[in-house]
Amino acid sequence: MPDQTHPLFGPHPDWLTFTLAHPTTLPEPRSVTLPDGARVDLTGTGLLQLAPASNDNSPGLVVSAGVHGNETAPIEVLNRLVTELLDGQWILRRRALLILGNPPAMIAGTRFVDFNLNRLFQGAHQKAPYTGSPEADRAAELEAACRRFARQVSTLVHYDLHTAIRPSKREKFALYPFVAGRRFPPDGLDFLAASNVHTLLLQHKTGTTFSSFSSSTLGAESLTIELGQVKPFGQNDLTRFSGIERSLRGLLKGTEPSAGRQGDNVTVFEVIEEIINTGADFQFHVPDDVANFTEYPPGTLIWEDRDHAYRVGDEPEAIVFPNRDVPVGQRVGLLVRQQSRA
């Protein structure tokens, strides 16, 4: 039986297949108007803009996936939602920008090709040694696309979806970019709980990730959301991602997660220590195969160099994103602690 095609994607059956066939250059902008009057525009490689027939002043929604090319499950979730919309399974009620971040890396089945795209935002793409590389150019393109979209809406929400290579004691967790003076909104906790994401990590300083750019520069309520483990295309059990798929579908349809203190089921962590590779004498005492959110008791030696030794304080601390194989001056990991409830 031949594959079905859609006019928006020419000979290709869906958005993902079309994007992989044109990973660096869009042949030409394309658009389609749905029966209810909603408009869907292909504005660039991996860039799909959705405009409902009528706006209700809801925050504009940016959803990105595939910023790391081998993190395929969120890509498949977004592709499935687009297919549902184009097939008329539900009516679009919210203006949105959907992004497949790094198509060349998606084709290669790798996290990135030359440089980690998720470290090239907030202008980092303009700095050596990144400037002029394909991923630096892509970061600039994605920033520009988000700026254009932000001008079309009054407020903005951005969810950057990922999966992880490393296992985690907490399979699904979200990271809230640091913006001075800002507090995480209670309805954000409801969204996370409805998405089966029950852990939130409050970041402690501005970074160069995609979500940090959208929150710091565009004023978006942004989250980086880790949803499980990396698998190749076609090998994901998408039932494990049903929570985020259901929540995103609801947002696009104009419905919010039901109230009722769902957010009480979300555990909040805060950063206690950022571990930096200080040089040749630096020693990191965390095993290479340790899972994210592995907890260490008070007094445990975590790292040391010629001048310092860091031990866990009076309360247990957990390790997140441990990676000893980073250049001098870069982050080796984060130590976090569960935040007490007020």
DAURLIN-V761599 format. One record per backbone hydrogen bond with DSSP energy under -1.0 kcal/mol. CO is the residue of the C=O (numbers start at 1). NH is the residue of the N-H. If there is no record, write none. Layout:
BEGIN
co->[CO:CO]
nh->[NH:NH]
END
This chain:
BEGIN
co->[6:9:12:14:15:16:17:18:30:32:34:38:39:40:41:42:44:46:47:47:48:49:50:51:60:61:62:63:64:65:66:68:70:72:73:74:75:76:77:78:79:80:81:82:83:84:85:95:96:97:98:99:102:103:104:105:105:111:116:117:120:121:123:124:127:127:130:133:134:135:136:137:138:139:140:141:142:143:144:145:146:147:149:150:155:156:157:158:159:160:162:164:167:173:174:175:176:179:185:186:187:188:189:190:191:192:193:198:199:200:201:202:208:209:210:211:212:213:214:220:221:223:224:225:226:228:232:236:237:238:239:241:242:243:244:245:246:247:248:249:250:252:252:261:262:263:267:268:269:270:273:275:275:277:279:283:287:291:292:294:296:297:300:302:303:304:308:310:310:312:317:318:319:320:324:327:330:332:333:334:335:335:336:337]
nh->[9:12:6:18:19:20:21:22:42:40:37:34:51:32:49:30:47:100:43:44:98:41:96:39:157:97:159:99:161:101:102:71:72:76:77:78:79:80:81:82:83:84:85:86:87:89:88:61:50:63:48:65:106:107:108:109:110:69:119:120:125:124:126:127:130:131:133:137:138:139:140:141:142:143:144:145:146:147:148:149:150:151:152:153:60:221:62:223:64:225:227:230:292:226:201:224:203:182:188:190:191:192:193:194:195:197:196:267:174:269:176:271:121:213:214:215:216:217:220:222:158:160:175:162:173:164:235:238:240:241:242:245:246:247:248:249:250:251:252:253:255:93:94:264:265:266:200:339:202:337:335:332:333:329:282:304:290:294:169:319:317:300:312:285:310:283:305:302:303:299:296:336:293:334:326:330:277:323:275:320:272:273:318:270]
END
